[in-house]
């Protein structure tokens, strides 16, 4: 075998490994994004509301108003749906989890809400939406194809808004977070301590690139809202139960983690103020783009 053949074989092997890792990542992402549906009631209890400032921003910048047509991607139990409806919008909510969607319908059914139980990638919808909204959801979609599909559904001049609640803030360290890192170290040693972590939602280059790929959207803006959530032992247990890395622990390790988490809150007085960031990206549909 000459050097050229050897290089070709090495390249083919490397490509095969890359493809296998990509498939594994896609499988993990698909499983994780459906994990919330397994215990929808805990998700409803555990996840905090989004700050009012998010919806004020959507009204000021993105045309959220009475009569606006809004596509909500990954609506869950309705944490964003409720304030979108309160603003007077007509909302088409796409949610792949049947149990999550059932809570969404039970809590928020009205003549301005349509709920579709489907993966966003598979759903068939007419276009013309004024706003596409993705609350803690856009990272679950395929970055190579999702922007183009969203663009087909949003009218020229309309908007795409994606936002996330980020749990913890490295710029506002707390005793609670330092001590919680000890629990992570024992049960999830591969996870980075929070002081050294950097959330994907703060990777503005990544999200600007994804939102503007294909030339469908521009005029990207990033807003960061700082706030605190007051946690009790029970609300902390409920919240951390919804995080995929905690849900994936073995049953004994998961219970140990949650028990130590709750005990930590109790040791610190029964309540802790845990810093939060809500990071919001908005981008406008380009007039006359592909």
Backbone bond lengths (Angstrom), bond angles and torsions (degrees), N, CA, C in turn:
res aa  C-N    CA-C-N  psi(-1)  N-CA   C-N-CA  omega(-1)  CA-C   N-CA-C  phi
1 X - - - 1.471 - - 1.534 109.34 -
2 X 1.353 116.81 127.06 1.462 118.12 -179.78 1.528 109.83 -83.45
3 X 1.336 115.60 175.84 1.461 120.47 -175.72 1.523 111.51 -63.54
4 X 1.366 116.41 -35.87 1.458 119.41 -178.90 1.523 111.18 -63.95
5 X 1.349 116.76 -43.15 1.461 120.53 178.28 1.519 110.97 -64.20
6 X 1.348 114.72 -39.21 1.468 118.93 178.99 1.521 110.80 -62.80
7 X 1.348 116.14 -42.06 1.462 119.92 179.09 1.518 110.87 -64.30
8 X 1.353 116.49 -39.26 1.452 120.11 179.24 1.519 111.17 -63.73
9 X 1.355 115.08 -43.01 1.464 118.86 179.25 1.524 110.82 -63.78
10 X 1.338 115.84 -41.48 1.462 119.58 179.83 1.525 110.56 -64.14
11 X 1.330 115.92 -41.72 1.453 119.86 178.42 1.509 112.43 -64.27
12 X 1.337 117.23 -40.88 1.462 121.06 178.84 1.523 110.95 -63.90
13 X 1.346 115.49 -40.78 1.464 119.01 179.08 1.520 110.94 -65.06
14 X 1.336 115.63 -40.63 1.467 119.89 179.02 1.524 110.61 -64.49
15 X 1.334 116.33 -41.67 1.467 120.04 178.57 1.526 111.02 -63.46
16 X 1.342 116.52 -38.31 1.466 120.34 -179.96 1.523 110.62 -65.41
17 X 1.349 116.39 -41.57 1.462 120.34 178.47 1.529 110.17 -64.02
18 X 1.351 115.97 -43.05 1.464 119.97 179.00 1.522 111.28 -61.46
19 X 1.339 115.88 -43.04 1.465 119.83 179.49 1.518 111.21 -64.26
20 X 1.335 116.62 -40.59 1.466 120.06 179.88 1.530 110.54 -64.90
21 X 1.321 117.07 -42.23 1.467 120.44 178.71 1.520 110.66 -63.88
22 X 1.344 116.31 -39.24 1.453 120.01 178.45 1.516 111.47 -63.18
23 X 1.346 116.30 -42.09 1.463 120.37 178.43 1.518 110.67 -63.90
24 X 1.342 116.34 -41.74 1.468 119.93 178.93 1.524 110.82 -63.67
25 X 1.347 116.22 -40.49 1.464 119.92 178.74 1.516 110.71 -63.78
26 X 1.338 116.98 -41.66 1.464 120.60 178.92 1.524 110.70 -63.94
27 X 1.342 116.92 -40.63 1.462 120.91 179.63 1.524 110.51 -64.45
28 X 1.354 116.17 -43.62 1.460 120.68 178.85 1.520 110.95 -62.97
29 X 1.343 116.21 -43.45 1.461 119.97 -179.85 1.525 110.86 -62.48
30 X 1.327 116.67 -42.41 1.470 119.85 -179.55 1.518 110.96 -64.31
31 X 1.360 116.35 -42.39 1.464 119.82 -179.92 1.526 110.78 -66.40
32 X 1.327 116.78 -40.84 1.460 120.07 -177.05 1.523 111.52 -68.81
33 X 1.322 117.69 -37.98 1.453 117.59 -176.72 1.526 112.25 -72.03
34 X 1.344 116.94 -17.73 1.455 120.36 175.00 1.526 112.19 -96.09
35 X 1.331 117.18 -4.60 1.468 119.84 -176.40 1.523 111.65 -64.98
36 X 1.337 117.56 -29.68 1.463 120.80 -178.26 1.528 111.44 -65.64
37 X 1.326 116.19 -27.40 1.459 120.43 -178.24 1.522 112.00 -70.36
38 X 1.346 116.95 -21.97 1.461 120.79 -176.01 1.525 112.12 -65.51
39 X 1.325 117.18 -29.48 1.467 121.05 178.61 1.524 107.82 -140.42
40 X 1.330 114.43 70.78 1.460 120.81 -172.44 1.529 112.36 -63.72
41 X 1.324 117.44 -34.35 1.464 119.67 -179.09 1.521 111.50 -66.78
42 X 1.336 116.83 -40.10 1.465 119.62 176.44 1.518 110.11 -65.11
43 X 1.331 117.56 -38.52 1.461 120.95 176.98 1.528 110.06 -60.36
44 X 1.321 116.19 -44.04 1.469 119.82 179.24 1.529 110.56 -60.71
45 X 1.336 116.80 -43.70 1.464 120.40 -179.65 1.519 111.98 -70.64
46 X 1.340 115.69 -37.72 1.459 119.81 -166.42 1.507 116.12 -85.45
47 X 1.330 117.31 -28.51 1.462 118.56 -175.14 1.532 111.26 -88.67
48 X 1.335 117.26 131.96 1.466 120.04 -177.49 1.522 112.27 -77.39
49 X 1.312 116.45 159.36 1.453 122.37 175.54 1.526 109.58 -68.56
50 X 1.300 115.64 160.88 1.468 120.91 174.95 1.522 108.64 -86.79
51 X 1.325 117.35 146.79 1.476 119.50 -179.63 1.530 111.91 -60.73
52 X 1.324 115.62 146.91 1.460 120.47 177.63 1.525 111.32 -57.29
53 X 1.333 116.37 -28.55 1.464 120.03 -177.48 1.529 112.12 -60.76
54 X 1.344 117.98 -27.26 1.466 120.35 176.90 1.525 109.88 -61.43
55 X 1.307 116.63 -46.42 1.464 121.25 -174.91 1.529 111.14 -77.62
56 X 1.331 116.65 -27.28 1.459 119.85 170.56 1.530 109.54 -62.96
57 X 1.334 115.94 -42.87 1.458 120.69 178.05 1.525 111.27 -62.16
58 X 1.333 117.20 -43.33 1.461 120.52 179.57 1.528 110.82 -62.81
59 X 1.324 116.53 -35.99 1.468 119.83 178.41 1.529 110.82 -69.81
60 X 1.328 116.84 -41.75 1.459 120.77 -176.38 1.522 112.38 -74.69
61 X 1.333 116.52 -38.53 1.471 120.13 -171.11 1.520 113.53 -104.99
62 X 1.331 117.20 -34.07 1.467 120.71 -167.40 1.529 113.82 -114.43
63 X 1.314 118.17 10.81 1.448 120.61 173.39 1.511 115.85 75.01
64 X 1.343 118.06 21.36 1.464 119.40 174.37 1.528 108.26 -67.69
65 X 1.331 116.96 121.35 1.457 121.79 -173.41 1.528 108.54 -163.75
66 X 1.323 118.05 169.92 1.462 119.61 174.15 1.526 110.85 -57.17
67 X 1.335 115.67 130.36 1.448 121.62 179.00 1.507 115.52 89.36
68 X 1.333 118.52 -10.40 1.471 120.42 178.53 1.521 109.89 -63.79
69 X 1.343 116.65 142.12 1.461 122.31 176.74 1.521 108.17 -94.24
70 X 1.329 115.76 117.46 1.462 121.79 -174.90 1.521 109.62 -118.85
71 X 1.316 116.07 129.59 1.461 123.19 169.92 1.518 107.48 -97.66
72 X 1.329 116.80 118.44 1.466 119.78 177.24 1.521 109.13 -105.77
73 X 1.324 115.81 123.06 1.458 123.16 -176.37 1.522 108.93 -99.75
74 X 1.353 116.59 121.99 1.460 120.25 -179.90 1.514 111.92 68.31
75 X 1.323 116.25 59.96 1.470 120.73 -170.80 1.522 113.72 -73.19
76 X 1.328 118.58 -19.62 1.456 120.21 -179.58 1.520 111.97 60.23
77 X 1.333 115.83 -133.56 1.465 120.54 -179.05 1.528 112.50 -92.15
78 X 1.344 116.99 0.99 1.459 119.23 174.01 1.512 115.87 106.64
79 X 1.323 118.78 21.50 1.458 120.67 -179.75 1.527 111.75 -60.55
80 X 1.335 117.17 -35.17 1.461 120.20 175.52 1.525 111.61 -96.45
81 X 1.327 116.66 -27.43 1.466 120.06 -177.93 1.520 111.05 -59.33
82 X 1.317 116.53 -43.74 1.471 120.11 -176.50 1.525 112.10 -57.65
83 X 1.336 120.19 -52.17 1.469 118.34 179.00 1.527 113.47 -69.41
84 X 1.334 118.74 -27.49 1.462 119.94 174.74 1.528 110.08 -64.06
85 X 1.336 116.14 -43.30 1.467 120.41 176.79 1.530 111.12 -66.71
86 X 1.328 116.10 -38.42 1.465 119.79 -179.84 1.526 111.32 -63.10
87 X 1.336 116.06 -26.40 1.466 120.13 177.19 1.522 111.86 -78.36
88 X 1.336 117.44 -4.48 1.453 121.49 178.14 1.511 114.89 94.14
89 X 1.343 117.68 8.12 1.461 120.99 -177.38 1.522 111.56 -75.60
90 X 1.326 115.64 156.72 1.458 123.18 167.01 1.524 106.42 -95.65
91 X 1.327 117.36 119.46 1.459 122.07 -170.12 1.519 110.95 -114.44
92 X 1.331 115.46 127.90 1.461 121.90 166.84 1.525 105.76 -104.00
93 X 1.331 116.57 111.00 1.455 122.63 -174.41 1.526 109.47 -103.78
94 X 1.325 116.15 122.20 1.463 122.25 178.59 1.517 108.25 -104.94
95 X 1.335 116.62 121.63 1.458 122.11 -177.76 1.528 109.15 -141.86
96 X 1.334 118.57 121.37 1.465 120.38 -177.08 1.528 114.53 -76.03
97 X 1.322 118.29 -21.19 1.459 120.64 -176.19 1.519 112.24 -86.94
98 X 1.312 117.61 119.87 1.468 120.62 -177.05 1.527 112.09 -63.13
99 X 1.322 117.37 -41.13 1.468 119.88 -178.34 1.524 111.20 -69.26
100 X 1.333 116.83 -40.80 1.460 120.23 175.72 1.522 110.62 -62.32
101 X 1.335 116.07 -44.71 1.469 120.36 -179.36 1.520 111.43 -63.54
102 X 1.340 117.05 -35.19 1.463 119.81 179.28 1.522 110.94 -63.38
103 X 1.339 117.44 -40.09 1.466 120.62 176.90 1.523 110.06 -67.29
104 X 1.325 116.32 -40.93 1.463 120.84 178.31 1.529 110.94 -56.65
105 X 1.327 116.68 -47.06 1.462 120.84 179.75 1.527 110.83 -66.23
106 X 1.333 117.18 -46.03 1.462 120.88 -177.63 1.530 112.22 -60.75
107 X 1.334 116.70 -36.38 1.469 120.31 -174.57 1.524 113.49 -89.72
108 X 1.339 117.45 -25.67 1.465 118.04 -168.17 1.526 114.47 -131.96
109 X 1.322 118.38 10.42 1.471 120.55 -177.31 1.524 111.04 -56.72
110 X 1.331 115.89 132.49 1.461 122.81 174.58 1.519 107.33 -163.88
111 X 1.325 116.24 174.48 1.463 119.19 -176.13 1.523 112.85 -75.47
112 X 1.338 117.91 -3.40 1.468 120.90 176.38 1.522 112.90 -105.99
113 X 1.337 116.68 10.81 1.464 120.86 179.90 1.518 110.24 -124.41
114 X 1.322 115.51 127.96 1.457 122.51 170.76 1.526 107.46 -120.19
115 X 1.324 116.89 126.74 1.460 121.98 -178.94 1.521 109.20 -110.98
116 X 1.318 115.87 126.37 1.464 122.41 178.66 1.525 108.01 -115.84
117 X 1.339 116.70 120.04 1.462 121.29 178.93 1.518 107.31 -87.51
118 X 1.325 115.57 100.05 1.462 120.87 -174.17 1.520 109.60 -168.53
119 X 1.338 116.36 152.93 1.457 120.29 163.68 1.519 108.19 -64.42
120 X 1.306 116.73 141.94 1.460 119.00 178.03 1.521 111.31 -61.16
121 X 1.332 116.35 -36.94 1.460 119.81 -177.94 1.527 112.07 -61.89
122 X 1.336 117.54 -27.28 1.460 121.25 -175.04 1.524 113.49 -100.34
123 X 1.314 118.37 -15.69 1.461 120.46 -173.12 1.530 110.55 -70.51
124 X 1.315 115.55 143.69 1.468 122.15 179.41 1.522 108.02 -111.07
125 X 1.334 116.84 115.52 1.454 121.57 -174.66 1.516 110.88 -133.77
126 X 1.323 117.45 148.50 1.471 119.52 167.76 1.513 109.47 -73.53
127 X 1.312 116.85 154.83 1.452 121.00 -178.17 1.515 112.39 -88.65
128 X 1.324 114.57 -160.15 1.451 120.67 177.67 1.513 115.38 92.91
129 X 1.340 118.42 14.02 1.466 120.47 179.57 1.522 109.97 -71.94
130 X 1.331 115.00 144.57 1.459 120.77 175.32 1.526 111.85 -78.42
131 X 1.322 115.62 -29.64 1.466 120.94 -175.35 1.521 109.09 -149.87
132 X 1.330 116.42 133.73 1.460 122.33 167.16 1.524 107.34 -106.90
133 X 1.320 116.96 126.44 1.456 122.38 -176.13 1.519 109.80 -120.45
134 X 1.330 116.21 133.89 1.464 121.41 178.45 1.520 107.78 -132.82
135 X 1.331 116.82 103.18 1.460 122.42 -178.96 1.527 109.02 -97.01
136 X 1.330 115.88 111.81 1.464 122.58 -177.51 1.528 110.25 50.90
137 X 1.333 116.47 47.18 1.462 120.39 -174.53 1.521 114.34 -140.19
138 X 1.320 118.87 -28.03 1.464 119.51 -169.85 1.527 112.19 -63.62
139 X 1.331 117.75 -29.79 1.466 119.88 -178.62 1.520 112.81 -69.86
140 X 1.350 117.86 -13.26 1.460 120.36 177.56 1.525 112.18 -84.36
141 X 1.318 118.38 -10.64 1.455 121.55 -177.45 1.525 110.95 -91.98
142 X 1.321 115.60 157.42 1.458 121.88 177.88 1.531 108.73 -67.34
143 X 1.337 118.25 115.99 1.462 119.15 -176.89 1.524 113.02 -65.99
144 X 1.330 117.40 -20.59 1.463 120.35 -177.36 1.522 112.61 -77.38
145 X 1.327 118.05 -22.84 1.466 120.28 -173.60 1.523 114.52 -125.82
146 X 1.315 118.33 -20.09 1.464 120.05 -170.32 1.521 112.71 -67.63
147 X 1.332 117.66 -39.74 1.464 118.94 -177.17 1.520 111.07 -62.00
148 X 1.342 116.89 -41.49 1.466 120.11 -179.90 1.525 111.06 -63.86
149 X 1.334 116.99 -40.00 1.463 118.73 179.74 1.519 110.88 -67.89
150 X 1.310 117.06 -42.15 1.459 119.76 177.61 1.525 109.95 -60.30
151 X 1.335 115.98 -41.35 1.463 120.09 -179.43 1.526 112.03 -61.68
152 X 1.327 117.00 -34.81 1.470 119.98 178.83 1.529 111.50 -66.68
153 X 1.330 116.25 -23.08 1.457 120.48 -174.98 1.523 113.68 -97.91
154 X 1.327 117.16 -15.33 1.463 121.66 -178.84 1.526 108.98 -102.02
155 X 1.305 116.23 132.63 1.469 120.60 -178.56 1.529 109.65 -68.05
156 X 1.340 118.11 152.85 1.470 120.41 172.95 1.523 110.30 -55.41
157 X 1.314 115.36 133.56 1.461 120.83 -176.05 1.514 113.43 88.85
158 X 1.339 117.24 -12.33 1.463 121.17 175.87 1.518 111.35 -76.53
159 X 1.332 115.62 -171.39 1.465 119.50 -169.41 1.526 112.27 -134.46
160 X 1.324 114.01 154.02 1.455 123.64 167.92 1.520 107.38 -119.40
161 X 1.329 116.47 128.09 1.465 121.53 177.31 1.521 109.19 -127.35
162 X 1.312 115.80 128.26 1.467 121.33 177.50 1.515 108.13 -128.97
163 X 1.324 116.51 133.34 1.457 118.72 179.98 1.522 110.40 -146.78
164 X 1.332 113.34 158.78 1.460 121.94 -177.80 1.519 109.55 -140.06
165 X 1.335 116.16 143.25 1.456 120.98 161.73 1.521 107.61 -84.52
166 X 1.325 116.45 124.01 1.464 121.50 177.94 1.525 107.78 -103.88
167 X 1.320 115.90 127.91 1.457 121.58 -170.73 1.523 110.14 -93.90
168 X 1.336 115.46 109.29 1.452 121.12 -174.81 1.512 110.35 99.84
169 X 1.330 116.01 161.37 1.461 121.15 179.80 1.526 107.33 -151.96
170 X 1.332 116.24 116.10 1.463 120.22 -176.30 1.527 111.91 -63.37
171 X 1.337 117.64 -21.39 1.457 120.49 179.71 1.525 112.46 -82.27
172 X 1.342 116.77 -9.68 1.462 121.03 178.84 1.529 108.91 -128.18
173 X 1.333 117.07 72.16 1.467 119.99 -177.67 1.521 111.76 -66.59
174 X 1.337 115.40 151.04 1.463 121.26 179.71 1.526 109.59 -137.89
175 X 1.321 115.63 158.55 1.465 120.52 174.85 1.523 109.98 -60.89
176 X 1.330 116.21 -40.93 1.461 120.36 179.66 1.515 111.01 -56.44
177 X 1.331 117.75 -47.26 1.460 120.55 -178.19 1.526 111.70 -68.63
178 X 1.316 117.64 -37.88 1.466 119.69 177.43 1.525 111.11 -62.31
179 X 1.311 116.93 -43.19 1.461 119.87 -179.21 1.528 110.98 -73.76
180 X 1.314 117.16 -32.17 1.462 119.50 176.69 1.527 110.61 -65.42
181 X 1.323 117.37 -31.97 1.467 120.18 176.96 1.529 111.44 -58.72
182 X 1.327 116.50 -30.71 1.465 119.62 177.83 1.530 110.65 -65.26
183 X 1.328 116.99 -37.34 1.463 121.06 177.69 1.526 109.73 -67.28
184 X 1.335 116.17 -43.83 1.465 119.88 176.45 1.527 110.73 -59.30
185 X 1.320 116.34 -43.36 1.462 120.35 -178.20 1.523 111.03 -59.23
186 X 1.322 116.54 -38.32 1.467 120.38 -178.04 1.530 112.34 -75.21
187 X 1.323 117.43 -38.35 1.465 120.21 -170.62 1.525 114.07 -110.48
188 X 1.322 116.80 -21.54 1.475 121.36 176.94 1.529 108.27 -134.86
189 X 1.332 116.95 65.15 1.469 120.60 -171.79 1.523 113.95 -62.86
190 X 1.317 118.01 -20.99 1.466 119.89 -179.71 1.522 112.46 -78.15
191 X 1.338 117.37 -15.66 1.456 120.30 -179.22 1.529 110.91 -75.79
192 X 1.323 115.90 142.95 1.454 121.88 178.31 1.522 110.04 -74.80
193 X 1.320 116.88 137.90 1.457 120.33 174.29 1.519 110.15 -59.36
194 X 1.333 116.68 150.04 1.460 118.62 -170.55 1.520 112.20 -65.00
195 X 1.337 118.99 -30.57 1.463 120.16 179.48 1.527 111.94 -64.94
196 X 1.327 116.64 -25.65 1.473 121.02 -179.11 1.527 112.58 -103.34
197 X 1.315 117.18 3.15 1.463 119.58 -174.96 1.526 110.35 -88.34
198 X 1.328 114.53 159.87 1.459 120.63 172.89 1.520 107.36 -141.70
199 X 1.295 115.58 116.98 1.450 120.69 -175.93 1.523 111.05 -69.43
200 X 1.336 115.80 145.86 1.465 120.38 176.88 1.525 111.20 -61.61
201 X 1.321 117.88 -26.05 1.467 118.91 -176.31 1.524 111.43 -70.65
202 X 1.337 117.95 -17.53 1.454 122.16 177.37 1.519 112.39 -93.40
203 X 1.333 116.92 1.31 1.462 121.32 177.19 1.527 107.92 -82.58
204 X 1.320 115.73 80.16 1.459 120.38 -172.84 1.521 112.15 -65.11
205 X 1.326 118.06 -32.48 1.465 119.69 178.12 1.525 110.63 -62.73
206 X 1.336 116.02 -42.61 1.464 120.41 179.67 1.523 110.89 -60.30
207 X 1.327 116.53 -49.24 1.460 119.14 -173.70 1.519 112.38 -75.58
208 X 1.318 117.72 -33.68 1.467 119.14 173.70 1.524 110.26 -61.73
209 X 1.339 115.71 -42.09 1.463 120.05 179.36 1.518 111.06 -63.42
210 X 1.350 116.97 -45.01 1.460 119.78 -178.89 1.524 111.47 -65.77
211 X 1.318 117.08 -41.71 1.461 119.85 -176.67 1.527 112.43 -69.35
212 X 1.322 116.99 -28.67 1.466 119.63 -176.77 1.518 113.01 -100.94
213 X 1.335 118.48 0.06 1.459 119.91 -179.83 1.526 110.63 -61.02
214 X 1.312 115.39 138.72 1.453 120.40 -179.55 1.513 114.61 83.67
215 X 1.334 117.37 -9.04 1.448 120.81 178.35 1.519 114.87 75.93
216 X 1.343 117.19 18.51 1.470 120.59 -178.02 1.524 112.40 -81.52
217 X 1.340 116.48 -34.40 1.460 121.67 -176.40 1.528 109.19 -126.18
218 X 1.333 115.26 148.02 1.461 120.28 170.57 1.527 108.15 -147.31
219 X 1.332 116.77 -161.20 1.464 120.66 -179.87 1.536 110.46 56.43
220 X 1.337 115.07 46.81 1.466 120.91 -176.98 1.530 110.26 -77.26
221 X 1.324 115.41 135.57 1.453 121.46 176.43 1.530 109.18 -131.65
222 X 1.316 116.11 146.48 1.465 122.34 179.36 1.525 108.89 -122.40
223 X 1.308 116.29 127.98 1.466 121.78 177.59 1.525 108.53 -123.87
224 X 1.339 116.91 135.48 1.465 122.03 179.57 1.528 108.66 -120.61
225 X 1.310 115.25 122.11 1.465 122.00 -179.18 1.527 108.34 -108.39
226 X 1.316 116.86 125.25 1.459 122.05 177.74 1.524 109.70 -97.79
227 X 1.330 116.50 135.42 1.456 120.67 176.75 1.519 108.69 -158.36
228 X 1.302 117.16 178.83 1.467 122.83 178.91 1.516 109.89 -129.24
229 X 1.317 115.62 144.22 1.461 120.88 173.23 1.527 108.43 -111.54
230 X 1.316 116.55 132.13 1.458 121.13 176.54 1.522 107.75 -86.22
231 X 1.319 115.60 121.27 1.454 121.96 -178.76 1.521 110.95 -108.86
232 X 1.319 116.17 137.22 1.464 122.52 164.65 1.523 107.25 -101.45
233 X 1.324 116.10 175.31 1.462 119.24 178.14 1.522 110.96 -58.61
234 X 1.342 117.32 -40.84 1.460 120.08 -176.84 1.526 111.71 -73.72
235 X 1.342 117.35 -42.84 1.457 117.69 -179.99 1.522 111.15 -67.14
236 X 1.336 116.57 -32.59 1.471 119.26 175.40 1.526 110.47 -65.17
237 X 1.328 116.98 -44.91 1.473 120.13 178.12 1.529 110.47 -59.84
238 X 1.329 116.47 -46.60 1.459 119.43 -179.47 1.529 110.94 -60.37
239 X 1.332 115.74 -44.34 1.464 119.27 -175.82 1.525 111.34 -66.16
240 X 1.317 117.06 -50.65 1.465 119.28 -178.10 1.534 111.52 -66.48
241 X 1.312 117.84 -25.13 1.465 120.54 176.20 1.517 111.84 -62.14
242 X 1.347 117.08 -24.42 1.459 120.33 -177.68 1.527 112.73 -86.43
243 X 1.322 118.50 -8.56 1.458 120.14 -178.22 1.530 109.18 -79.64
244 X 1.325 118.94 128.88 1.467 120.55 -174.90 1.529 114.39 -56.06
245 X 1.326 118.21 -39.03 1.466 118.02 -177.88 1.527 111.84 -67.11
246 X 1.321 118.08 -28.21 1.464 120.93 175.80 1.530 109.59 -77.13
247 X 1.320 116.73 -42.58 1.468 120.50 179.59 1.520 112.05 -61.84
248 X 1.333 117.27 -27.42 1.458 121.15 -177.22 1.527 113.68 -84.21
249 X 1.330 117.29 -7.55 1.465 119.50 174.51 1.523 110.47 -64.80
250 X 1.312 116.61 156.85 1.457 119.57 171.99 1.524 108.91 -61.11
251 X 1.324 116.97 155.99 1.467 120.28 -176.20 1.533 112.26 -55.30
252 X 1.348 119.50 -45.81 1.471 118.75 178.90 1.526 112.83 -63.91
253 X 1.344 117.09 -42.13 1.460 119.59 -179.85 1.521 111.23 -67.63
254 X 1.333 116.78 -37.51 1.459 119.92 178.71 1.522 110.53 -63.46
255 X 1.320 116.79 -43.89 1.463 119.79 179.76 1.523 110.77 -66.55
256 X 1.332 117.55 -38.22 1.462 119.73 176.99 1.526 110.46 -62.84
257 X 1.322 116.07 -44.20 1.474 119.73 179.29 1.522 110.00 -58.50
258 X 1.327 117.28 -51.33 1.466 120.94 -175.25 1.522 111.50 -66.90
259 X 1.332 116.99 -36.55 1.463 120.35 177.97 1.526 110.48 -64.80
260 X 1.324 117.07 -45.39 1.461 120.53 179.18 1.530 110.87 -66.23
261 X 1.318 116.79 -36.49 1.467 121.24 176.45 1.522 110.28 -60.66
262 X 1.330 117.19 -50.63 1.452 120.77 179.97 1.517 111.89 -62.59
263 X 1.319 117.01 -40.75 1.472 120.62 179.65 1.525 110.99 -64.59
264 X 1.326 116.35 -35.53 1.454 120.45 178.99 1.531 110.77 -63.29
265 X 1.333 116.64 -43.14 1.471 119.66 177.18 1.527 110.14 -62.25
266 X 1.322 117.25 -43.51 1.468 120.53 179.32 1.527 111.19 -61.97
267 X 1.326 117.23 -40.87 1.461 121.21 -179.59 1.527 112.04 -64.65
268 X 1.317 116.19 -25.88 1.465 121.17 -178.96 1.526 112.03 -95.24
269 X 1.340 116.14 18.96 1.457 120.41 173.16 1.509 115.48 107.39
270 X 1.331 117.50 2.92 1.458 120.33 176.88 1.519 114.33 93.11
271 X 1.336 116.45 -13.84 1.458 121.85 175.48 1.517 109.03 -146.22
272 X 1.319 116.74 143.79 1.461 120.75 173.69 1.527 108.26 -133.79
273 X 1.326 115.60 145.76 1.461 121.98 174.28 1.523 107.56 -94.23
274 X 1.330 116.01 110.03 1.458 120.91 -175.11 1.528 109.41 -104.33
275 X 1.335 118.61 121.68 1.467 120.50 -177.36 1.534 112.33 -61.69
276 X 1.312 114.68 144.93 1.460 122.82 176.74 1.521 109.45 -133.25
277 X 1.316 114.82 150.06 1.454 122.60 167.47 1.517 107.57 -122.21
278 X 1.310 117.27 138.19 1.464 120.46 167.15 1.519 106.57 -114.89
279 X 1.325 115.08 116.83 1.459 122.07 -174.52 1.525 108.01 -107.54
280 X 1.325 116.54 122.04 1.457 122.62 -174.10 1.527 110.41 -120.52
281 X 1.331 115.28 126.81 1.467 122.39 175.01 1.530 107.88 -110.26
282 X 1.319 116.64 132.05 1.459 120.81 174.46 1.527 108.81 -127.35
283 X 1.331 115.87 143.86 1.463 121.78 179.92 1.520 108.76 -147.40
284 X 1.321 115.50 144.77 1.460 121.03 -175.25 1.529 111.36 -101.47
285 X 1.332 114.93 138.58 1.470 121.40 177.10 1.528 108.77 -67.46
286 X 1.314 115.12 127.25 1.458 120.70 -175.70 1.526 110.07 -72.69
287 X 1.310 115.75 136.71 1.462 121.14 174.96 1.527 109.14 -69.64
288 X 1.333 116.71 127.98 1.450 120.68 175.39 1.509 114.94 71.25
289 X 1.362 118.59 17.21 1.459 120.86 178.23 1.537 108.63 -79.52
290 X 1.338 117.29 171.32 1.480 120.12 -176.91 1.523 112.82 -53.65
